[in-house]
Amino acid sequence: MTFRPEPLPLWAGRSLAFVGIMMVAFNVRTAVAAISPIVGDIIRDVPLDSIQLGIIGTIPPVAFSFAALFGAAIARRVGIERLLVIAIVTMIVGHLLRAAGSSFVPLLGGTLLALVGAGIGNVLLPPLVKRYFPDRIGLVTAIYVSMVSVSAAVPSVLAAPVTDAAGWRVSLGIWAIVALVCLLPWVAMLVRHRRETVRAAADPDMVAAPAEVRLPSGIWRSKVAWALALTFALSSGHAYTAFAWLPQMLVDIAGVSGPEAGVMLGAYSLMGVPAALIVPVLAVRMRHVGQLVYVGIFCFVAGYAGMLLAPAAAPWLWVLLAGFGPLLFPVVLTLVNLRSRTQQGSVALSGFAQGIGYAVGALGPLTVAILHDISGGWTLPLWYLIGSALVTLVAGYALRRHVFIEDELNGVAPKP
């Protein structure tokens, strides 16, 4: 039977860590969502052509993938709190640089810095939950994933009004202030850890902590890691595809108006909020977590099949069904901790799953665009989306048993 720590009160000596985790979660999507609503205002001051705008718009998943793959390796060397402070400072510099930019290069460079910092935050959030809340993994994951959804919505809502009131530079620059506030609890945590380390070194009666289970190199050999990466790739790829193409698809095949299609995309996004609140808590309690993967795949397939076979019959239903598919996002973030024994394993698994997942997911919108151009319609792209969802059934099967990545890589057979 799997050991679960005795639950403590949520605030038991770790309120600063809880506030810090929530503030990081609130900052990891601001760089993505703050710029697109005010592009028209930016290009009136900064000469940008469509290709340059396209580059800025397509780098988020690439930056997240890069940050995930390399951030996990750096975290093992410098520690997750120190790396998180570096990441937050990088976000602050990025927000300020693009707010002050007067040409394409500083806008791109600032956006890239802000996104790399946010990507490292993405990777470190699950290990931070494991470190400070091993007894409340489901609850804290549910709260912080919901906060990630909020962090994507708030900048989109505020960008235009702030631009109208104070200009687009202020609209982009205010997120540096938000990131600066986010920095404060983690600086305080580092100071506290240093004091505890000095106190422990000066106390001869202090008992050393037991060594953690060693995580061998070669995480790419892990079936668990690949199953989580494949699931994350499906969730991110289909979400980015929806943000890029769903409104146009609905206008073309369902006959809805452009404004209504925009509202339906907003509804698609909001489906992630109840999933974020419910799924992590369920994942902690379920014996066969792969069933949650099956549910997400079913929602994707049912929504796309409706758009394919009867698009005008119930377009809202098809969009809402497809919108529940990204429940796979909180599933993966929860399983990063449920499938690792140690903080080291959580960092490695988070970096691998998100690094591979974002890299593959970035290809989703491009693939759909190519298939649309080849076929001249949306039938072939929809079949592609259905097929890629069905392929991910193998990930749900691979996650059917509770296998820790440390045991898997060390050759320890899982218990039946």
Steps between C-alpha positions, in 0.01 A plus 500: 500500500629849412601713798324833527617764748256588777323820387596813690311830511560680173666794676710292743834684488484535122272794431784691331562206264128477419477871418821476295373203296170676426680818393730306267195330349343844444809616308569211262248606231508881519772529233290290261166675548600864546616585148249364247202724599707817439699406189326775303617764748856364501543501122397867484820581692727208409533397133418127489404297195279190502796261507648670806162494673470131409839425656404674825169313503651155445787504749307425825494118467857499363624711792308285749649183350855640508458619859356166611770284344791708633338635817468155655874434457591840647265448797689188602818707527386826659182396685140575409458809718816669367408416141148631558639834620717517186195418287289773660777757451519389136125559466533848649781593259302358207184694582696825535704446183203448275310786663791731413563349155500724196570232238447132429821377670430630855135395473604148401783486753280622784223260408747212483651584841159533663386168349817311596460621858135395494594163347740429784221591740278244323758229562565587863139527619440122536829441691420796726165342583674170573761670720266709715164319472564125457187436708280733291614434143150480350361806677796732443538387137131572441533850643817592312380362164186711542726797567685427174167529317437832673846621400408445135165678529581810706763654265268448201223691680720782632728556199270719290357717784846568644628581151214745445570666835882503511644357177617158386841531669336532841264216410799269440719641775256456789561125491858567606359648821282192552804276449702714743236442769520129419875513568464613862380176668770294325779734606365467853497120461863499388600711801312262729667193344844656539439570868378142554808364323733708718312397814516132402873521429562654843296236684704182561187312609319565174412169328570491128202448274479159335633480146243505224455215258746562219354589160723360224560690179315403184145610577423441133499125586196545724158390374339721766691806375403436137136437593482833683684679216258357241199600711639851549573529128139413417363755747731786399487426127122495485467807723741704283316376190168613644632846582640530148223346288179421689320832430572482127402133492165576665428787261575281197328173595236593759388831352538698822597866494849621576407658838313185606797286401719719723264451792503124437881501515472675837261228615751238380764664719276520807441125495851467644400665828263228635741236370785664689300497823371144477756290310803522735288399799359203305846397376631469856215265593465284187667162468500512117589859412516403133121517504524879526713497185228297328237756607704785354551313173128418481411869539741600224375230263130564574539875442693459174265227376205732556672776302577250227160329469247764606682831552194726482274277711650583840822703464497611864483137616792398280713790625423430865578131457833576334565759770497228766776313315779715651417351841810300403709805598429476877516119473863519389599763756352290779660177377843665490487479880296179533746311278818620672633414844740791532530868423780412256267261319222760493732761344626254236152373415353851483778622270478199269120491471465875444809530279393225261132590533538866411741423213259251342197713586649798315463302177122467539387835354753474215388146413135604493587799280686279251218243486246779450699643210545156341133400526337842470273426796481384860414131455861381478617716794216366715591141415860582594385635839289190562785268399759673719261478795442128448874431482528634854291208629832315538603759761191428708581129487862564604380699802259230621740385777658708775867492397758741640754626251788436744398134532454466125845637416665301779342176378268453801190303399171672587271338751187345353 
